[in-house]
């Protein structure tokens, strides 16, 4: 697939730190002796839930908040665990929401405290598997019972500290079971051996846990540890950069064996990207023409598999992501969700029990709303397609709060940096010029009014031109103007009301930028035009022998479907005084919501 011309822009991007490594470090710090200092701990529901539940379990955590991350001082509990059995028995109630990592880690952690603890989660979390972990913890000596349904939350942990031993654990559904055990093994009394069965999916996360446990053990008392950046979170902006042919510099990149999704970066080289590492930065240069991905074993990339799926949509040939059966057990059944939502967009895709095959798509995508199924990864992944096709809407975009609270802000900054043009269409008198000028000032873009440009190049008014040469000549001249128009990037273009009457013009406008329909009601148009007699006489379609009302009603009826069909984004009428500061501000906000982070 031929990529757009490489932009001269180099976008510098600082990714958020890793939530998965943060949650592992939080458990280790809570179980260790002495005091641990964790730097660069990210915000987000998953980590917030971990901190909240650890505090409920009497872990002392002091937090210093920064703009993008925080520092935690954690007093370890290792030397307190034995004494806790003598305290009065009471039930501690924990709730871990929809956070799988937090749920599994907290369950294993709770068994060491010699307390009575109930653990529950969201409706989806209650559907996700927990039995293999419970069985393993029981084999080590823990006393855990199910409150309602065997194999699922809620569960109760009873006072009985597991001693250790040799056990088998099935890792075929999720690596989190194994990671949960690896985190507590150093703190068990007996030597413990884990025989991992069904290893494959998410193996990289198990390796990450092992590496962190090993590194943590070498640090000794009073540890200081900085959470590395998160490749999974960075993958979405990286993918948008690749598809937009923009070089990107990943500023806080750390080459760490703890990165569970590090194979994602190797996969980028397969499509022709060039990667260059210098100190703590990673420079990614996209190819001018992307190569076919072919077959990818995504078993070690459970979180970036969705990113690769979106790149595959806009890459030539057939891409197969295999060994991804574990996606069915995440916050939603991601395998099913990907298949359903991509099919909705008209993309050819085939799903099996453990794979997804996607054929590269070359046709424009339709205006559709993407369901996110309360899953942050679905919203994050489909934002990649939205960056190229702004008409795609993402429902419940706030679900990214789970892992990447600042994502939509970063998405907006990056999308604006791509310098794409905005083309405004709509009825005569809809306010395209006033809105366009306000938007250009706000975004620091250039502004071009195509009607004014036409008049300056023909040295006459549109009314005079049509009276002399006729409408057919005007439309032909209008099309010539669009063909020869080469605005610099970062331009807002306001068009004439009838530009959409020719299909050729619509194609030309789409090549110029994102088409935004500034919609208004017939009543608002009529009121505005009646107030501005001078304006009406300058609008040829409204200055004939018909009354303004009859002419306007005819135009409104004929053109509204054409505007709807041609546009990628529609700004609905806003009940404010037309062209007032508040009206223009709300329209800009509405456009930004549609472009950058929300769905209707």
C-alpha positions as CSV (number, residue, x, y, z in Angstrom):
1,X,0.0,0.0,0.0
2,X,1.4,3.3,-1.0
3,X,1.9,5.5,2.0
4,X,1.4,9.3,2.0
5,X,4.5,11.5,1.6
6,X,6.8,11.5,4.5
7,X,6.2,14.6,6.6
8,X,9.2,16.6,7.7
9,X,7.7,16.7,11.2
10,X,9.4,14.6,13.9
11,X,7.1,14.0,16.8
12,X,8.6,13.5,20.2
13,X,6.5,11.3,22.5
14,X,6.9,10.4,26.1
15,X,5.0,7.3,26.9
16,X,3.4,6.6,30.2
17,X,5.1,4.1,32.5
18,X,4.1,0.5,32.7
19,X,1.1,-0.4,34.7
20,X,1.9,-4.2,34.6
21,X,5.4,-3.6,36.0
22,X,4.1,-1.1,38.5
23,X,1.6,-3.7,39.9
24,X,4.3,-6.3,40.2
25,X,6.7,-3.8,42.0
26,X,3.9,-2.8,44.3
27,X,3.4,-6.4,45.5
28,X,7.1,-7.0,45.9
29,X,7.6,-3.7,47.8
30,X,4.6,-4.5,50.1
31,X,6.0,-8.0,51.0
32,X,9.7,-6.9,51.4
33,X,11.5,-5.8,54.5
34,X,12.3,-2.1,55.0
35,X,11.1,0.8,52.9
36,X,10.9,0.8,49.1
37,X,10.7,3.9,46.8
38,X,8.9,3.5,43.5
39,X,9.5,6.3,41.0
40,X,7.5,7.0,37.8
41,X,4.4,5.1,38.9
42,X,1.6,5.8,36.4
43,X,-1.9,6.9,37.0
44,X,-4.9,4.8,35.9
45,X,-7.6,2.6,37.4
46,X,-5.6,-0.6,37.5
47,X,-2.7,0.8,39.5
48,X,-5.1,3.0,41.6
49,X,-7.1,-0.2,42.5
50,X,-3.9,-2.0,43.5
51,X,-2.8,0.9,45.8
52,X,-6.3,1.2,47.3
53,X,-6.6,-2.5,48.1
54,X,-3.1,-2.8,49.5
55,X,-3.9,0.1,51.9
56,X,-7.0,-1.8,53.0
57,X,-4.7,-4.6,53.8
58,X,-2.7,-2.3,56.1
59,X,0.2,-1.6,53.7
60,X,1.5,1.8,54.4
61,X,1.9,3.8,51.1
62,X,2.9,7.4,51.0
63,X,2.2,9.1,47.6
64,X,3.7,12.2,46.0
65,X,1.9,13.2,42.9
66,X,3.4,14.7,39.7
67,X,1.7,15.7,36.5
68,X,2.2,12.5,34.6
69,X,3.4,10.1,37.3
70,X,3.9,9.8,41.0
71,X,6.4,8.6,43.6
72,X,5.4,6.0,46.2
73,X,7.1,5.2,49.5
74,X,6.1,1.8,50.7
75,X,6.7,0.3,54.1
76,X,7.1,-3.5,53.6
77,X,5.2,-6.0,55.7
78,X,7.5,-9.0,55.7
79,X,8.5,-8.7,59.3
80,X,4.9,-8.2,60.5
81,X,3.0,-11.1,58.9
82,X,3.5,-13.7,61.7
83,X,2.3,-11.3,64.4
84,X,-1.0,-10.6,62.6
85,X,-2.5,-13.9,63.5
86,X,-2.9,-12.7,67.1
87,X,-5.0,-9.7,66.1
88,X,-8.8,-9.9,66.5
89,X,-10.4,-11.7,63.5
90,X,-12.4,-9.5,61.2
91,X,-13.3,-9.7,57.6
92,X,-11.6,-7.3,55.2
93,X,-13.6,-6.6,52.1
94,X,-11.7,-6.0,48.8
95,X,-13.0,-5.0,45.4
96,X,-10.8,-5.0,42.3
97,X,-13.2,-3.7,39.7
98,X,-12.4,-4.9,36.2
99,X,-8.6,-5.2,36.8
100,X,-7.4,-8.7,36.0
101,X,-3.8,-8.2,37.1
102,X,-4.8,-6.5,40.3
103,X,-7.3,-9.2,41.1
104,X,-4.9,-12.2,40.6
105,X,-2.0,-10.5,42.4
106,X,-4.1,-9.3,45.4
107,X,-5.5,-12.8,45.8
108,X,-2.1,-14.4,46.1
109,X,-0.8,-11.6,48.3
110,X,-3.8,-11.9,50.7
111,X,-3.1,-15.6,51.4
112,X,0.1,-14.5,53.2
113,X,-1.6,-12.2,55.7
114,X,-3.3,-14.7,58.0
115,X,-6.5,-12.7,57.8
116,X,-10.1,-13.3,56.7
117,X,-10.5,-11.4,53.4
118,X,-13.3,-11.4,50.8
119,X,-12.3,-10.5,47.3
120,X,-14.8,-9.5,44.6
121,X,-14.8,-7.6,41.2
122,X,-16.9,-6.3,38.4
123,X,-19.5,-8.4,36.6
124,X,-17.0,-9.1,33.9
125,X,-14.3,-10.0,36.4
126,X,-16.7,-12.5,38.0
127,X,-16.9,-14.2,34.6
128,X,-13.1,-14.4,34.1
129,X,-11.3,-17.5,35.2
130,X,-9.7,-17.8,38.7
131,X,-10.0,-21.6,39.5
132,X,-6.4,-22.6,38.4
133,X,-4.9,-19.9,40.6
134,X,-7.1,-20.9,43.6
135,X,-6.2,-24.6,43.1
136,X,-2.5,-23.7,43.1
137,X,-2.7,-21.5,46.2
138,X,-4.6,-24.3,48.0
139,X,-1.9,-26.8,47.0
140,X,0.6,-24.4,48.7
141,X,-1.4,-24.5,51.9
142,X,-3.8,-21.6,51.5
143,X,-7.5,-21.8,52.7
144,X,-9.7,-20.3,50.0
145,X,-13.5,-20.8,49.5
146,X,-15.8,-19.7,46.8
147,X,-18.7,-17.5,47.9
148,X,-21.2,-18.3,45.1
149,X,-19.9,-20.1,42.0
150,X,-16.9,-22.5,41.9
151,X,-14.1,-21.2,39.8
152,X,-15.2,-17.5,39.9
153,X,-15.2,-14.5,42.2
154,X,-16.2,-13.7,44.8
155,X,-13.9,-15.7,47.1
156,X,-12.9,-15.7,50.7
157,X,-9.4,-16.1,52.0
158,X,-9.3,-17.6,55.5
159,X,-6.5,-17.3,58.0
160,X,-3.9,-19.9,57.0
161,X,-0.6,-18.9,55.6
162,X,0.6,-21.2,52.7
163,X,4.0,-22.8,53.4
164,X,5.1,-23.7,49.9
165,X,6.0,-26.9,48.1
166,X,5.9,-28.3,44.5
167,X,2.8,-27.6,42.4
168,X,1.6,-27.5,38.8
169,X,-0.1,-24.5,37.3
170,X,-2.0,-24.1,34.0
171,X,-0.9,-21.0,32.2
172,X,-2.9,-21.6,29.0
173,X,-5.7,-19.0,29.8
174,X,-3.6,-16.3,31.3
175,X,0.0,-15.7,32.5
176,X,-1.3,-13.8,35.5
177,X,-1.8,-17.0,37.5
178,X,1.9,-17.8,37.2
179,X,3.0,-14.2,37.8
180,X,0.9,-14.1,41.0
181,X,2.6,-17.2,42.4
182,X,6.1,-16.0,41.3
183,X,5.6,-12.8,43.3
184,X,4.9,-14.6,46.6
185,X,7.3,-17.6,46.2
186,X,10.3,-15.7,47.7
187,X,8.3,-15.1,50.9
188,X,7.1,-18.7,51.5
189,X,8.7,-20.7,54.3
190,X,9.5,-23.8,52.2
191,X,11.3,-24.0,48.9
192,X,8.7,-23.9,46.2
193,X,8.8,-25.3,42.7
194,X,6.3,-24.3,40.0
195,X,5.6,-26.7,37.1
196,X,4.1,-24.5,34.4
197,X,1.7,-26.3,32.0
198,X,0.3,-24.9,28.8
199,X,3.0,-22.3,28.5
200,X,2.7,-20.2,25.4
201,X,0.3,-17.3,25.5
202,X,1.7,-14.3,27.4
203,X,4.9,-16.1,28.2
204,X,6.7,-12.7,27.9
205,X,4.8,-11.5,31.0
206,X,6.0,-14.5,33.0
207,X,9.5,-13.8,31.9
208,X,9.0,-10.1,32.9
209,X,7.9,-11.2,36.4
210,X,10.8,-13.6,36.8
211,X,13.2,-10.8,35.8
212,X,11.7,-8.3,38.3
213,X,11.7,-10.8,41.2
214,X,15.3,-11.6,40.5
215,X,16.3,-8.0,40.2
216,X,14.3,-7.1,43.4
217,X,16.1,-9.9,45.3
218,X,19.5,-8.4,44.5
219,X,18.6,-4.9,45.8
220,X,18.3,-5.9,49.4
221,X,16.7,-3.6,52.0
222,X,15.5,-0.1,51.3
223,X,15.0,-0.4,47.5
224,X,14.7,2.5,45.0
225,X,13.1,1.5,41.7
226,X,12.0,3.5,38.7
227,X,9.1,2.0,36.6
228,X,10.1,1.8,32.9
229,X,8.0,3.1,30.1
230,X,5.2,1.0,28.7
231,X,5.6,-0.3,25.1
232,X,1.9,-1.4,25.0
233,X,0.7,2.2,25.8
234,X,3.2,3.7,23.3
235,X,2.2,1.3,20.6
236,X,-1.0,3.3,19.7
237,X,0.7,6.6,19.0
238,X,3.6,4.7,17.3
239,X,1.1,3.0,15.0
240,X,-0.6,6.3,14.1
241,X,2.8,7.7,13.3
242,X,3.6,4.8,11.0
243,X,0.3,5.0,9.2
244,X,0.8,8.8,8.8
245,X,4.4,8.5,7.6
246,X,5.7,10.5,10.5
247,X,9.0,9.9,12.2
248,X,8.5,9.5,16.0
249,X,11.0,9.7,18.8
250,X,10.0,7.6,21.9
251,X,11.7,9.8,24.5
252,X,11.7,7.8,27.7
253,X,12.4,4.4,26.2
254,X,14.4,1.9,28.3
255,X,15.8,-1.3,26.9
256,X,14.7,-3.5,29.7
257,X,14.2,-7.3,29.8
258,X,11.1,-6.5,31.8
259,X,9.3,-5.2,28.8
260,X,6.7,-7.9,28.1
261,X,5.7,-6.5,24.8
262,X,9.2,-5.9,23.4
263,X,8.6,-8.2,20.4
264,X,6.1,-5.6,19.1
265,X,9.1,-3.4,18.2
266,X,10.8,-6.3,16.3
267,X,7.6,-6.8,14.3
268,X,7.6,-3.2,13.2
269,X,10.9,-3.9,11.3
270,X,9.0,-6.6,9.4
271,X,6.8,-4.0,7.7
272,X,9.9,-1.8,6.8
273,X,10.3,0.5,9.8
274,X,13.8,1.5,10.9
275,X,14.5,1.6,14.6
276,X,17.4,3.4,16.1
277,X,18.1,3.4,19.9
278,X,20.2,6.1,21.5
279,X,20.6,6.2,25.3
280,X,17.0,6.6,26.5
281,X,15.3,7.3,23.2
282,X,14.0,5.1,20.4
283,X,13.6,6.7,16.9
284,X,11.2,5.0,14.6
285,X,11.2,5.9,10.9
286,X,8.2,4.5,9.0
287,X,8.6,3.1,5.4
288,X,7.4,5.0,2.4
289,X,5.6,1.8,1.4
290,X,4.6,-0.8,4.0
291,X,5.3,-4.5,3.5
292,X,2.9,-7.3,4.2
293,X,2.9,-8.5,7.8
294,X,2.3,-12.1,6.8
295,X,1.9,-14.5,9.7
296,X,2.7,-13.2,13.2
297,X,3.0,-15.3,16.3
298,X,1.4,-12.8,18.8
299,X,1.4,-15.1,21.8
300,X,4.0,-12.9,23.5
301,X,2.2,-9.7,22.6
302,X,-1.3,-10.0,24.2
303,X,-1.7,-6.2,24.6
304,X,-0.1,-5.1,21.3
305,X,-1.8,-7.7,19.2
306,X,-4.7,-5.3,18.8
307,X,-2.4,-2.6,17.6
308,X,-0.9,-4.9,15.0
309,X,-4.5,-5.8,13.9
310,X,-5.1,-2.1,13.2
311,X,-1.9,-1.7,11.2
312,X,-2.8,-4.8,9.2
313,X,-6.1,-3.2,8.2
314,X,-4.2,-0.5,6.3
315,X,-1.3,-2.7,5.1
316,X,-1.4,-4.6,1.8
317,X,-1.9,-8.3,1.7
318,X,-3.1,-10.8,4.3
319,X,-2.0,-10.7,7.9
320,X,-2.6,-13.6,10.3
321,X,-2.2,-13.1,14.1
322,X,-1.9,-16.6,15.6
323,X,-1.8,-18.0,19.1
324,X,-4.0,-15.3,20.5
325,X,-6.7,-17.6,22.1
326,X,-5.9,-15.9,25.5
327,X,-7.5,-12.7,24.2
328,X,-10.9,-14.3,24.9
329,X,-10.2,-14.1,28.7
330,X,-9.4,-10.4,29.0
331,X,-11.6,-7.5,30.0
332,X,-13.8,-8.6,27.2
333,X,-13.5,-11.4,24.6
334,X,-11.1,-9.3,22.5
335,X,-10.9,-11.9,19.7
336,X,-14.7,-11.8,19.2
337,X,-14.8,-8.0,19.7
338,X,-12.1,-7.4,17.0
339,X,-13.9,-9.6,14.5
340,X,-17.2,-8.0,15.1
341,X,-16.1,-4.4,15.0
342,X,-13.8,-4.8,12.0
343,X,-16.5,-6.6,10.1
344,X,-18.9,-3.7,10.9
345,X,-16.5,-1.4,9.1
346,X,-16.5,-3.6,5.9
347,X,-13.1,-5.1,6.5
348,X,-12.6,-8.7,5.5
349,X,-11.6,-10.7,8.5
350,X,-11.6,-14.3,9.5
351,X,-11.6,-15.6,13.1
352,X,-10.7,-19.0,14.5
353,X,-10.4,-20.2,18.1
354,X,-6.9,-18.9,18.3
355,X,-6.2,-16.6,15.3
356,X,-7.4,-13.6,13.4
357,X,-6.7,-13.1,9.7
358,X,-7.1,-9.6,8.2
359,X,-7.0,-8.6,4.6
360,X,-5.6,-5.1,3.9
361,X,-8.4,-2.6,3.1
362,X,-8.1,0.1,0.4
363,X,-11.6,1.5,0.3
364,X,-12.9,4.4,2.5
365,X,-14.4,3.3,5.8
366,X,-18.0,4.1,6.6
367,X,-19.4,6.3,9.4
368,X,-19.7,3.8,12.2
369,X,-19.6,3.8,16.0
370,X,-17.3,1.3,17.6
371,X,-18.4,-0.6,20.7
372,X,-15.6,-0.8,23.3
373,X,-17.2,-3.4,25.6
374,X,-15.8,-1.6,28.7
375,X,-12.4,-2.6,27.5
376,X,-9.6,0.0,27.4
377,X,-7.6,-1.9,24.8
378,X,-10.5,-1.9,22.3
379,X,-10.9,1.9,22.6
380,X,-7.1,2.5,22.3
381,X,-6.7,0.2,19.3
382,X,-9.6,1.6,17.2
383,X,-8.3,5.2,17.8
384,X,-5.6,4.1,15.3
385,X,-8.2,3.7,12.6
386,X,-9.9,6.9,13.7
387,X,-6.7,8.9,13.2
388,X,-6.9,8.0,9.5
389,X,-10.7,8.0,9.2
390,X,-12.2,10.6,11.6
391,X,-15.7,9.6,10.7
392,X,-15.3,6.5,12.9
393,X,-16.7,7.2,16.4
394,X,-15.6,5.4,19.5
395,X,-18.2,4.8,22.2
396,X,-17.3,5.2,25.9
397,X,-13.8,6.5,25.1
398,X,-13.3,7.2,28.8
399,X,-12.5,3.5,29.4
400,X,-8.9,4.3,28.6
401,X,-8.8,5.6,32.2
402,X,-8.0,2.0,33.2
403,X,-4.5,2.1,31.9
404,X,-3.8,5.4,30.1
405,X,-5.7,8.4,31.6
406,X,-3.8,11.0,29.5
407,X,-4.3,9.1,26.2
408,X,-6.8,11.4,24.5
409,X,-4.7,14.4,25.4
410,X,-1.7,12.8,23.8
411,X,-3.8,11.7,20.8
412,X,-5.0,15.3,20.3
413,X,-1.5,16.7,20.4
414,X,-0.2,14.2,18.0
415,X,-3.2,14.4,15.6
416,X,-2.9,18.1,15.4
417,X,0.8,17.8,14.8
418,X,0.1,15.9,11.6
419,X,-1.0,19.2,10.1
420,X,-4.1,17.9,8.4
421,X,-6.5,20.4,6.8
422,X,-10.1,20.9,7.7
423,X,-12.7,21.5,4.9
424,X,-16.0,23.1,6.1
425,X,-19.2,22.5,4.1
426,X,-22.7,23.6,4.7
427,X,-25.6,25.7,3.6
428,X,-25.1,29.4,2.5
429,X,-25.3,31.4,5.8
430,X,-24.4,28.4,8.0
431,X,-21.5,30.4,9.4
432,X,-18.6,28.5,7.8
433,X,-16.5,31.6,7.4
434,X,-16.9,32.9,11.0
435,X,-16.4,29.4,12.4
436,X,-13.5,28.7,10.2
437,X,-11.7,31.9,11.2
438,X,-12.3,31.2,14.9
439,X,-11.0,27.6,14.5
440,X,-7.9,28.7,12.6
441,X,-7.1,31.2,15.3
442,X,-7.6,28.6,18.1
443,X,-5.5,25.9,16.4
444,X,-3.0,28.4,14.9
445,X,-3.9,27.3,11.4
446,X,-4.2,29.3,8.1
447,X,-7.7,30.1,6.8
448,X,-8.9,30.1,3.2
449,X,-12.4,31.1,2.0
450,X,-12.9,29.4,-1.4
451,X,-15.6,31.8,-2.5
452,X,-13.3,34.8,-1.7
453,X,-10.5,33.0,-3.5
454,X,-12.7,32.4,-6.6
455,X,-13.6,36.1,-6.7
456,X,-10.0,37.3,-6.3
457,X,-8.9,35.0,-9.1
458,X,-11.7,35.9,-11.5
459,X,-11.7,39.6,-10.5
460,X,-15.5,39.7,-10.1
461,X,-18.2,38.6,-7.7
462,X,-19.9,35.2,-7.9
463,X,-23.2,36.9,-8.5
464,X,-21.8,38.9,-11.5
465,X,-20.0,35.8,-12.8
466,X,-23.1,33.6,-12.8
467,X,-25.2,36.4,-14.4
468,X,-22.6,36.7,-17.2
469,X,-21.5,33.1,-17.7
470,X,-24.2,31.0,-16.1
471,X,-24.2,28.4,-13.4
472,X,-22.7,25.6,-15.5
473,X,-19.6,27.7,-16.2
474,X,-19.3,28.7,-12.6
475,X,-19.4,25.0,-11.4
476,X,-16.8,24.1,-14.0
477,X,-14.6,27.0,-12.9
478,X,-15.1,26.0,-9.2
479,X,-13.9,22.5,-10.0
480,X,-10.8,23.9,-11.8
481,X,-10.1,26.0,-8.7
482,X,-10.2,22.9,-6.5
483,X,-8.0,20.9,-8.8
484,X,-5.3,23.6,-8.8
485,X,-5.6,24.3,-5.1
486,X,-2.5,23.4,-3.1
487,X,-2.9,24.8,0.3
488,X,-0.1,24.3,2.8
489,X,-0.9,21.9,5.6
490,X,-2.6,23.3,8.7
491,X,-5.3,25.1,6.8
492,X,-9.0,25.6,7.4
493,X,-11.0,25.8,4.2
494,X,-14.5,27.3,4.0
495,X,-16.4,26.2,0.9
496,X,-19.3,27.6,-1.1
497,X,-22.7,26.2,-0.3
498,X,-23.1,24.4,-3.7
499,X,-19.6,22.8,-3.9
500,X,-21.1,19.4,-3.1
501,X,-23.4,19.3,-6.1
502,X,-20.6,17.7,-8.2
503,X,-19.3,14.3,-7.2
504,X,-15.9,15.2,-8.6
505,X,-15.7,18.1,-6.1
506,X,-16.4,15.9,-3.2
507,X,-13.4,13.6,-4.1
508,X,-11.2,16.7,-4.5
509,X,-12.3,18.0,-1.1
510,X,-11.5,14.7,0.6
511,X,-8.1,14.9,-0.9
512,X,-7.6,18.3,0.6
513,X,-8.6,17.3,4.2
514,X,-11.2,16.1,6.6
515,X,-14.7,17.3,5.5
516,X,-16.7,18.8,8.4
517,X,-20.4,19.6,7.8
518,X,-21.5,22.6,9.8
519,X,-25.1,21.8,10.2
520,X,-27.9,24.2,11.0
521,X,-31.7,24.3,11.0
522,X,-33.8,25.9,8.3
523,X,-35.3,28.3,10.9
524,X,-31.8,29.5,11.9
525,X,-30.8,30.0,8.3
526,X,-33.9,31.9,7.5
527,X,-33.6,34.2,10.5
528,X,-30.0,34.9,9.8
529,X,-30.6,35.7,6.1
530,X,-33.6,37.9,6.8
531,X,-31.4,40.0,9.1
532,X,-28.7,40.4,6.6
533,X,-30.2,41.8,3.4
534,X,-26.8,42.7,2.0
535,X,-25.7,39.1,2.5
536,X,-28.7,37.8,0.7
537,X,-28.1,39.8,-2.4
538,X,-24.6,38.4,-2.6
539,X,-26.0,34.8,-2.6
540,X,-27.0,34.1,-6.2
541,X,-29.3,31.2,-5.3
542,X,-31.3,33.4,-2.9
543,X,-31.5,36.6,-5.0
544,X,-33.8,35.3,-7.8
545,X,-37.5,36.0,-8.2
546,X,-38.5,33.5,-5.7
547,X,-39.0,34.6,-2.1
548,X,-36.1,33.9,0.3
549,X,-38.3,31.4,2.1
550,X,-39.1,29.3,-0.9
551,X,-35.6,29.4,-2.4
552,X,-34.0,28.5,1.0
553,X,-36.5,25.7,1.6
554,X,-35.7,24.2,-1.8
555,X,-32.0,24.4,-1.3
556,X,-32.2,23.0,2.2
557,X,-34.3,20.0,1.0
558,X,-32.0,19.3,-1.9
559,X,-28.6,19.8,-0.3
560,X,-28.9,18.4,3.2
561,X,-28.6,14.8,2.1
562,X,-25.6,15.7,0.0
563,X,-23.9,17.4,2.9
564,X,-24.6,14.4,5.1
565,X,-23.2,12.0,2.5
566,X,-20.1,14.0,1.7
567,X,-19.0,14.8,5.3
568,X,-16.9,12.8,7.6
569,X,-17.9,14.7,10.7
570,X,-21.1,16.7,11.4
571,X,-21.3,19.6,13.9
572,X,-24.9,19.7,15.1
573,X,-26.8,23.0,15.6
574,X,-26.0,24.7,19.0
575,X,-28.6,26.9,20.7
576,X,-26.5,30.0,21.2
577,X,-26.6,33.4,19.5
578,X,-25.0,32.8,16.1
579,X,-21.4,33.7,15.9
580,X,-21.3,34.8,19.5
581,X,-18.1,33.9,21.3
582,X,-19.9,31.2,23.3
583,X,-21.4,29.7,20.1
584,X,-18.1,29.5,18.3
585,X,-16.3,28.1,21.4
586,X,-18.9,25.3,21.8
587,X,-18.7,24.5,18.1
588,X,-14.9,24.2,18.4
589,X,-15.3,21.9,21.4
590,X,-17.9,19.8,19.6
591,X,-15.4,19.4,16.6
592,X,-12.6,18.5,18.9
593,X,-14.7,15.9,20.7
594,X,-15.6,14.3,17.4
595,X,-12.0,14.4,16.1
596,X,-10.0,13.5,19.1
597,X,-11.9,11.6,21.8
598,X,-15.6,11.0,21.9
599,X,-18.5,9.5,20.0
600,X,-22.1,10.8,19.7
